[in-house]
Amino acid sequence: MVTKHQIKLIKSLSQKKYRQQYGLFIAEGIKGVKEFLNSDFELENLYTTDSIFEAPKDLIVEISETELKKMSSLRNPNVALAVFKIPEVKKIKEKGLIVALDDVRDPGNLGTIIRLCDWYGITDLVCSLNTVDCHNPKVVQATMGSLTRVNVTYLNLEAYLETKEVNIFGTFMNGENIYTSNLPQSGVIVFGNEANGISEDLFSKINRQITIPQFGANPSTESLNVANAAAIVLSEFRRRSIEK
């Protein structure tokens, strides 16, 4: 049986200020919940309509589909909603490729980029302080569990890049052609805001400007979505690693 107070608390976690206040976030659906249960994330409570999960019994609350709909942030909730504790910030592994996001605001884009980092073996993602929160329910849902394997850190991105003595790549409309450039397997790759790209404050910190060339002839074609651009760029970096 779930109480009105529990439902109110869970619904409040859709807002960043309450996630920060309580130190909690939610994950929904069978796959997402199982990924977090099998990780080092600490479970607060699991609310489910089906007893298919391996978790401490005292943390499992059996609920009805109606109750699940009341607490869910999804239009069509699926079997379970779990509340996890937001973990302490982990130290960045300063080696290999690191992805940096400058003011990425769309939850779906961040979730997809976290999945891409997981797929391409990038363990650290650093984000500017105004990038969307990785514990936003829409971000968590979009990661499909990859948030359990990618360390996301929020920091002053300009100050962080100033400390780096490696190649710092930035994605621009007019830069080196990514398909013909020499791409090492270490450094930082910066992706910018959906509408405005990389902010001017970071220009001087970037020593390698790269671009994905447009092959279509129409100059009015909209630029690539940041998550699509990230997929192409990371794929090209990793492709070079197996050619050497």
N, C-alpha and C positions, 0 to 999 in steps of 0.2 A: 504494500500500500504506500503510495507516494502522497506526501502532504502538500497543502497549498504553499507552505513556506518553501519547500524544496523546489516546487515548480517555479515559484517567483525567483528564487536564487538562480536556477538554471537559465531561465529566460534573460535574466540580467547579464549573464556572461556573454551575450551577443555584443555588449558594449565594452570597449577597451578599459574604461575607468573602473568598471566592476571586476574585470579580469585582473587588473592590477591590484585592486583593493583586496580581493579574496585570494589571489595567487592561483586561480583555477581557470581551466578552459574546457571546452567540450569537444568530443569526437563522436561522429554518428555513423551508423551502418555497420554491417558485419565485418567487412574487410578492414575498414579504418580502425574500428575498435580492437579487432584481433591484433593488428599491427602494433598498436600502442600497448596492449596487454603483454605482448611478447618482447617488449623493449624494456629499457630501464626507467621509463616514465612511471611515476607513482600514482596508482589509482586511488581516487577519493570515493567514488560510488559508480556502480554500473546498474543502469535501469534497462530492463529487457523484457520482451514479451515471449522470449524463447530461451530455455536453459541450455544453450549450446556453447557457453563460454567457460573457460577455465580461469577462475578468479576466486579469491577468498569469499566464502559464503556470506560472511557478515557484511561484505561490501556490495552484495548483489541484492537489488530490489526488483521483485517481479511486478510488472505493471501491465495494464491493458493497452490495447492499441489506441483507445481514446485518450488515455493519460499520456502516451508517447506523443501523440499529435499536439497535445497541449504544451508540452515542454520543448518540442523540436523546432529547429529553425528551418527545416526543410519542408517543401510543399508535400512531398510524399515520403515521410519517415519510414525507415527500414529496420525493424526488429530491436535495435538497441541504441542507446545514448549513454555515453560514459563521461564522467567528469574526472579530469586528471589534474595533478598539481603542476604548475608551471615550474620547470626545473631551474636550478641556478645557472647563471651564465658560465659557459665553458670557455676555456682558453682556445684561441684560434691557432690551428696548426699552420705555422708560417712556412709551408712548403708546397710544391706543386702548383696547380692552378687554383686561384681563388676568384670567385665571382662577386662583384660588388654592384649594388643597386642604388641608384640615385633618385630618390623621390618616386618610386613606382607605387602607384596608388590603387590599382585594380586588384582585388583579392584573387580573382581567377588567374591573372598574370603571375602574381607571386607564387601561388600554389603550383602552377605549371612549371615555373622556373626552378622551384625546389625539387620537383619530380625530375627535371632535366639534370640538375646537379647530381641527384641520386643515380640516374641512369648512366651518366658519363663519369662517375667515380670522383666527383668533386665534393669533398667533405665539409668545406667551409663556405658559407655565403654571408657576406657582410652587407649591412643595409644602413643607409642614412637614417637619421632619427625620424624623418617625416615619411619614410616608406611605410606602407600598410603593415599592421601587426600580424606576425606569422601565426598567432593564436586566434585570430579572427575565425569564426566558424566556417566561413566560406573558403578561407585559405586552407584550413585544416582539411576540409572536404576535398578540395582540389588536389591536395598532395597525395591522396590515396595511400597514406601511411609513410610516405618518404620523409616526412618531418622527423620521424624517429631515427633517421640515418644521416641527416644533414644538419650541421651545427649552424644555426642562424644567429648572428650577432648584430645588435643595433649600436651604432657609435657615430661620432663626428667623423664623417667620411673624409672630409678635407684634411683633417688632422691625421687620420690614419694613413692616407696615401702619402702624406709628407714623410712618413717614417719608412716607407718602402724603398729599398734600393734594388728594385727589379724592374722588368718591363711592365709598364702600366698601359694596357690597351684600352682605348675608348672607341665606341661605335659611333661613327659620324656618317653623314651623307657623302662627304668628300674626304676620303682617306685612302690609305693603301688598299688595293684590291685584295681581299682576304684569300682569294684563290691562287694568287701568285706571290703572296708575302711569305717570308720566313717566319714560322710560328713555333716558338719554343714550348716546352711542356711545363714551364713554370712562369709565374707572374700573376698579375691581377687583370681581370677583364671587367670593365665598367659598362653598365647599361643604364640608360637614362629614362626620364619621365616619359610617359606615353604621348603626351602632347608637345612637350618642350625639349625633349632629349636631355643630354647631359648639361648640368648647370654651368654657368660661366665661372663660378668659383673653383671648379675642378679642372678647367682647361689647362692651367699651367702645371698641374700635377700629372697630366697624361703625356707620356713620351712616345706613344705609338697610336696614331689615329688609323682605324681600319674601317672598311665599308664593305657591304655586300652589294656588288654591282647590279644595277637594273638591266635586264636583258630586253624588256619590253620597250617599244618605241614611244609610248605615250607619256609625256612629261607630267601629266596631271594625275598619274597613278599614285594612290596614297602609299606612304612609306610602310614598311613592314611593322606589324604588331611587335612589341618588345619581346614577348614570349616566343614568337616565331623567329625573330632575329636571334635570340639566345640559342634556339635549337640549331640553327644553321651554323652559328659561330662555334659553339661547343663541338658540334660534329666535325667541323673542319679542323679544329685544334687536335682532336683525338685521332682523326684520319692521318694526320701528319706523323703522329707517334708510331703508327704501325708501318709507315713507309720507310722509316729510317733504319 
